[in-house]
Amino acid sequence: MASETTPTAAEHSDAADLGIGRPTRLPRSVRRQQLLAAAQEVFVAQGYHAAAMDDIAERAGVSKPVLYQHFPSKLELYLALLDTHCSALVTKTHAAMAATTDNKERVRGAMQAYFDIIDHESEAFRLVFESDLRNEPAARERVDRAERESIEAIAGTIMGDTGVSRDQAELLAAGLVGSAHTAARFWLAGGRRVPKSEAEALLAALAWRGIASFPMQGDPEGR
């Protein structure tokens, strides 16, 4: 494996792309997204520990000095990917809670958030939840924080609608998030044998039978 020593500042040039002909300068934000996409492919295919910065630079079509200019280490690159995908998961959960006042639809929305990420961004899901770096403290902290924020988003809605305590609402929300996570992973590993919309409806129906036993304040029907 090639050395991953950080290049000197003199070597840092975004015009050092690989290939023949005049190098192409990209806006920094565009270049960063390009590098993150290449890194995700390499990390998912090889695992964090086996992946080398050389591999990522080659996949992105840039020189290694360019890669280091944007991400000084492989860990920083990986953590930047985690930040992106963890933030997307939390955003989807908040959106599901805010999209409607119908609690039954909110439950389905929470399930759908996980199934959407697994179905459309399965590489991202594996990167976040199945990486060989998941026990690295900095990585674990990010995943735990995303799960916690998702639970808090759902717990706030449960608590406001039912009047249960914060601790009770968080426990209920953790159960909902846990079932969505486990079922979605099982669905993906099994080859998506149940259509996605049907899988979401099944899990939402199962969860709703439990959540509905905690009716909204002033509404015995739990609407």
Sequence and secondary structure as in RCSB ss.txt:
>XXXX:A:sequence
MASETTPTAAEHSDAADLGIGRPTRLPRSVRRQQLLAAAQEVFVAQGYHAAAMDDIAERAGVSKPVLYQHFPSKL
ELYLALLDTHCSALVTKTHAAMAATTDNKERVRGAMQAYFDIIDHESEAFRLVFESDLRNEPAARERVDRAERES
IEAIAGTIMGDTGVSRDQAELLAAGLVGSAHTAARFWLAGGRRVPKSEAEALLAALAWRGIASFPMQGDPEGR
>XXXX:A:secstr
        GGG  TT  SSSSS     HHHHHHHHHHHHHHHHHHH TTT  HHHHHHHHTS HHHHHHH SSHH
HHHHHHHHHHHHHHHHHHHHHHHS S HHHHHHHHHHHHHHHHHH HHHHHHHHS TTTTSHHHHHHHHHHHHHH
HHHHHHHHHHHH   HHHHHHHHHHHHHHHHHHHHHHHHTTS S HHHHHHHHHHHHHHHHTTS  TT TT  
